[in-house]
């Protein structure tokens, strides 16, 4: 991981429309990738370890909203992001 910014500092909350905030793992991943706090390969490895089966290219498309992931894929991305916080 790049020492420019710890992963947990780049996590952002997105409003869920109900007056509360919910984590958007795609936005958080985009923020981390843009800040070079993580690489796509690091994220994909964590995602795959959580049980994800998308290819790195598909994961990149999920993160950048080019493909709409299944709801469980979002959960796996969120778990991967949580795993990145301790890195």
Backbone as a chain_set.jsonl record, in Angstrom:
{"seq": "XXXXXXXXXXXXXXXXXXXXXXXXXXXXXXXXXXXXXXXXXXXXXXXXXXXXXXXXXXXXXXXXXXXXXXXXXXXXXXXXXXXXXXX", "coords": {"N": [[0.843, -1.177, 0.0], [0.477, 2.199, -0.719], [2.03, 4.862, 0.98], [0.868, 7.337, 0.956], [-1.707, 7.926, 1.894], [-3.536, 6.528, 4.5], [-5.79, 3.777, 4.108], [-8.185, 3.838, 5.61], [-8.657, 6.541, 6.006], [-9.63, 7.537, 3.659], [-12.152, 6.582, 3.25], [-15.481, 7.186, 2.449], [-18.736, 8.414, 3.263], [-21.976, 7.849, 1.979], [-25.133, 9.324, 1.427], [-28.08, 7.468, 2.113], [-30.626, 8.024, 1.362], [-32.531, 7.855, 3.308], [-32.155, 9.632, 5.323], [-30.051, 8.782, 6.777], [-26.622, 7.688, 6.84], [-24.879, 5.602, 4.636], [-22.268, 3.367, 3.861], [-20.688, 3.583, 0.746], [-19.194, 1.307, -1.019], [-18.081, 1.363, -3.572], [-17.6, 4.078, -4.159], [-15.799, 4.649, -2.115], [-13.724, 2.921, -2.831], [-13.034, 4.008, -5.347], [-12.087, 6.517, -4.473], [-9.825, 5.75, -2.984], [-8.293, 4.491, -4.962], [-7.878, 6.639, -6.744], [-6.358, 8.306, -5.147], [-4.138, 6.852, -4.958], [-3.782, 5.232, -2.761], [-4.35, 2.602, -2.632], [-3.965, -0.187, -4.88], [-5.582, -1.449, -7.829], [-5.082, -4.14, -8.067], [-4.443, -4.873, -5.396], [-6.926, -4.374, -4.17], [-8.531, -6.173, -5.621], [-7.43, -8.637, -4.858], [-8.086, -8.723, -2.109], [-10.879, -8.628, -2.369], [-11.331, -10.997, -3.831], [-10.422, -12.85, -1.95], [-12.452, -12.631, -0.131], [-14.416, -14.004, -1.356], [-15.263, -13.17, -3.801], [-15.909, -13.421, -7.323], [-15.507, -12.052, -9.623], [-13.562, -10.876, -12.386], [-10.426, -9.014, -12.384], [-10.817, -6.926, -14.237], [-13.616, -6.774, -14.405], [-14.167, -6.078, -11.738], [-12.969, -3.56, -11.654], [-14.681, -2.271, -13.43], [-17.053, -2.411, -11.943], [-16.37, -0.776, -9.758], [-16.045, 1.671, -11.009], [-18.558, 2.215, -11.929], [-19.243, 1.235, -14.452], [-20.261, -1.234, -14.891], [-23.085, -2.748, -13.422], [-23.03, -4.136, -10.358], [-24.159, -7.199, -8.782], [-26.082, -7.203, -5.789], [-24.834, -8.689, -3.728], [-22.214, -8.669, -4.592], [-21.523, -6.045, -4.077], [-21.514, -6.159, -1.32], [-19.321, -7.863, -0.95], [-17.303, -6.221, -1.979], [-17.429, -4.179, -0.104], [-16.62, -5.618, 2.192], [-14.028, -6.217, 1.4], [-12.969, -3.652, 1.301], [-13.102, -3.01, 4.0], [-11.216, -4.817, 4.893], [-8.976, -3.633, 3.835], [-8.586, -1.49, 5.467], [-7.13, -2.243, 7.711], [-4.671, -2.61, 6.669]], "CA": [[0.0, 0.0, 0.0], [1.181, 3.468, -0.802], [1.948, 5.567, 2.254], [0.303, 8.673, 0.759], [-2.871, 8.09, 2.75], [-4.08, 5.254, 4.961], [-7.066, 3.453, 3.475], [-9.343, 4.221, 6.414], [-8.886, 7.976, 5.93], [-10.271, 7.887, 2.392], [-13.5, 6.06, 3.188], [-16.488, 8.246, 2.42], [-20.101, 7.974, 3.46], [-22.93, 8.349, 0.99], [-26.492, 9.278, 1.963], [-28.864, 6.36, 1.575], [-31.968, 8.484, 1.028], [-33.413, 7.737, 4.463], [-31.683, 10.523, 6.366], [-28.897, 8.183, 7.43], [-25.503, 7.525, 5.917], [-24.446, 4.231, 4.4], [-21.01, 3.346, 3.127], [-20.731, 3.167, -0.647], [-17.857, 0.745, -1.22], [-17.537, 1.758, -4.874], [-17.057, 5.431, -4.022], [-14.605, 4.541, -1.273], [-12.663, 2.296, -3.639], [-12.592, 5.018, -6.322], [-11.282, 7.512, -3.758], [-8.532, 5.154, -2.646], [-7.55, 4.283, -6.204], [-7.471, 7.949, -7.257], [-5.313, 8.842, -4.26], [-3.055, 5.87, -4.997], [-3.642, 4.616, -1.45], [-4.382, 1.177, -2.948], [-3.985, -0.5, -6.308], [-6.68, -2.327, -8.206], [-4.656, -5.509, -7.753], [-4.618, -5.08, -3.953], [-8.36, -4.451, -3.912], [-9.056, -7.406, -6.197], [-6.98, -9.764, -4.021], [-8.94, -8.722, -0.908], [-12.222, -8.976, -2.839], [-11.31, -12.42, -4.182], [-10.282, -13.589, -0.689], [-13.763, -12.595, 0.532], [-15.322, -14.881, -2.09], [-15.649, -12.581, -5.079], [-15.489, -14.204, -8.491], [-15.328, -11.181, -10.791], [-12.177, -10.679, -12.801], [-9.984, -7.657, -12.063], [-11.441, -5.977, -15.171], [-15.008, -6.604, -13.965], [-14.148, -5.321, -10.485], [-12.693, -2.179, -12.045], [-15.927, -1.751, -14.008], [-17.984, -2.216, -10.826], [-15.907, 0.374, -8.971], [-16.224, 2.898, -11.788], [-19.961, 2.27, -12.366], [-19.419, 0.839, -15.849], [-21.113, -2.412, -14.769], [-23.852, -2.744, -12.187], [-22.825, -5.417, -9.68], [-25.21, -7.791, -7.971], [-26.017, -6.663, -4.427], [-23.837, -9.406, -2.934], [-20.894, -8.201, -5.017], [-21.283, -4.82, -3.315], [-21.148, -6.601, 0.03], [-17.942, -8.359, -1.013], [-16.43, -5.048, -2.149], [-17.396, -3.523, 1.21], [-15.764, -6.427, 3.069], [-12.645, -6.036, 0.94], [-12.563, -2.327, 1.738], [-12.867, -3.109, 5.443], [-9.942, -5.509, 5.025], [-7.913, -2.707, 3.456], [-8.386, -0.533, 6.545], [-6.096, -2.713, 8.627], [-3.411, -2.744, 5.939]], "C": [[0.881, 1.231, 0.0], [1.003, 4.223, 0.508], [1.367, 6.971, 2.118], [-0.868, 8.923, 1.689], [-3.348, 6.728, 3.204], [-5.469, 5.036, 4.384], [-8.244, 3.954, 4.293], [-9.621, 5.716, 6.366], [-9.626, 8.379, 4.661], [-11.694, 7.359, 2.283], [-14.494, 7.201, 3.306], [-17.858, 7.644, 2.661], [-20.994, 8.618, 2.407], [-24.327, 8.283, 1.594], [-27.272, 8.148, 1.315], [-30.298, 6.745, 1.263], [-32.941, 8.417, 2.184], [-32.976, 8.642, 5.611], [-30.509, 9.961, 7.15], [-27.798, 8.04, 6.396], [-25.136, 6.052, 5.829], [-23.152, 4.286, 3.596], [-21.265, 2.89, 1.691], [-19.348, 2.627, -0.974], [-17.247, 1.123, -2.561], [-16.917, 3.15, -4.808], [-15.781, 5.407, -3.193], [-13.442, 3.956, -2.059], [-12.129, 3.279, -4.675], [-11.689, 6.051, -5.661], [-9.886, 6.97, -3.467], [-7.679, 4.946, -3.886], [-7.043, 5.61, -6.763], [-6.344, 8.554, -6.433], [-4.081, 7.941, -4.198], [-2.756, 5.294, -3.62], [-3.687, 3.094, -1.572], [-4.26, 1.031, -4.458], [-5.192, -1.379, -6.582], [-6.325, -3.77, -7.864], [-4.823, -5.807, -6.256], [-6.091, -5.233, -3.598], [-8.918, -5.769, -4.426], [-8.658, -8.61, -5.346], [-7.837, -9.857, -2.759], [-10.36, -9.148, -1.265], [-12.312, -10.469, -3.14], [-11.223, -13.275, -2.929], [-11.607, -13.626, 0.085], [-14.787, -13.473, -0.188], [-15.79, -14.324, -3.415], [-15.154, -13.413, -6.245], [-15.385, -13.367, -9.759], [-13.843, -11.089, -11.122], [-11.731, -9.276, -12.367], [-10.622, -6.598, -12.974], [-12.898, -5.723, -14.773], [-15.079, -5.798, -12.671], [-13.893, -3.845, -10.771], [-13.953, -1.53, -12.613], [-16.976, -1.527, -12.927], [-17.644, -0.926, -10.081], [-16.175, 1.681, -9.7], [-17.607, 3.005, -12.436], [-20.165, 1.977, -13.849], [-20.263, -0.431, -15.945], [-21.847, -2.315, -13.443], [-23.689, -4.105, -11.512], [-24.092, -5.895, -8.985], [-25.027, -7.266, -6.546], [-24.956, -7.371, -3.573], [-22.419, -9.008, -3.332], [-20.538, -6.908, -4.288], [-20.881, -5.147, -1.88], [-19.708, -7.082, 0.052], [-16.944, -7.212, -1.176], [-16.313, -4.316, -0.809], [-16.5, -4.291, 2.174], [-14.297, -6.27, 2.681], [-12.121, -4.682, 1.396], [-12.279, -2.303, 3.236], [-11.525, -3.79, 5.702], [-8.767, -4.613, 4.697], [-7.615, -1.729, 4.593], [-7.262, -0.945, 7.493], [-4.731, -2.809, 7.972], [-2.531, -1.534, 6.118]], "O": [[1.918, 1.267, 0.662], [-0.087, 4.213, 1.08], [1.375, 7.726, 3.09], [-1.009, 10.024, 2.22], [-3.548, 5.844, 2.37], [-6.231, 5.984, 4.193], [-9.216, 4.451, 3.722], [-10.742, 6.126, 6.665], [-10.195, 9.469, 4.605], [-12.381, 7.663, 1.308], [-14.357, 8.074, 4.163], [-18.11, 6.494, 2.302], [-20.794, 9.764, 2.006], [-24.675, 7.279, 2.216], [-27.143, 7.9, 0.117], [-31.109, 5.88, 0.93], [-34.075, 8.88, 2.058], [-33.388, 8.435, 6.752], [-30.026, 10.596, 8.087], [-28.028, 8.252, 5.206], [-25.092, 5.35, 6.839], [-22.975, 5.161, 2.749], [-21.981, 1.915, 1.463], [-18.419, 3.406, -1.186], [-16.024, 1.198, -2.682], [-15.83, 3.374, -5.341], [-14.799, 6.067, -3.533], [-12.312, 4.436, -1.964], [-10.917, 3.381, -4.868], [-10.653, 6.422, -6.212], [-8.888, 7.658, -3.681], [-6.474, 5.198, -3.863], [-5.898, 5.696, -7.208], [-5.474, 9.239, -6.972], [-3.118, 8.225, -3.487], [-1.621, 4.912, -3.335], [-3.139, 2.38, -0.732], [-4.429, 1.991, -5.21], [-5.753, -1.982, -5.667], [-7.183, -4.533, -7.419], [-5.296, -6.884, -5.893], [-6.462, -6.113, -2.821], [-9.702, -6.418, -3.733], [-9.47, -9.511, -5.137], [-8.267, -10.947, -2.381], [-10.973, -9.938, -0.547], [-13.273, -11.126, -2.74], [-11.876, -14.315, -2.844], [-11.848, -14.548, 0.864], [-15.898, -13.665, 0.306], [-16.622, -14.933, -4.086], [-14.097, -14.04, -6.164], [-15.197, -13.909, -10.848], [-12.986, -11.208, -10.246], [-12.568, -8.442, -12.021], [-10.93, -5.496, -12.521], [-13.358, -4.581, -14.802], [-15.945, -4.937, -12.52], [-14.541, -2.978, -10.184], [-14.254, -0.376, -12.311], [-17.718, -0.547, -12.989], [-18.514, -0.098, -9.811], [-16.498, 2.689, -9.071], [-17.807, 3.783, -13.368], [-21.15, 2.42, -14.439], [-20.907, -0.674, -16.966], [-21.286, -1.848, -12.451], [-24.157, -5.117, -12.035], [-24.974, -5.106, -8.647], [-23.912, -6.922, -6.154], [-24.26, -6.728, -2.786], [-21.519, -9.011, -2.492], [-19.381, -6.699, -3.922], [-20.015, -4.491, -1.302], [-18.954, -6.751, 0.967], [-15.866, -7.232, -0.58], [-15.226, -3.884, -0.427], [-15.707, -3.687, 2.896], [-13.427, -6.199, 3.549], [-10.973, -4.567, 1.826], [-11.332, -1.658, 3.686], [-10.785, -3.402, 6.606], [-7.672, -4.809, 5.224], [-6.508, -1.196, 4.674], [-6.535, -0.098, 8.013], [-3.735, -3.062, 8.65], [-1.431, -1.484, 5.568]]}, "num_chains": 1, "name": "protein.A"}
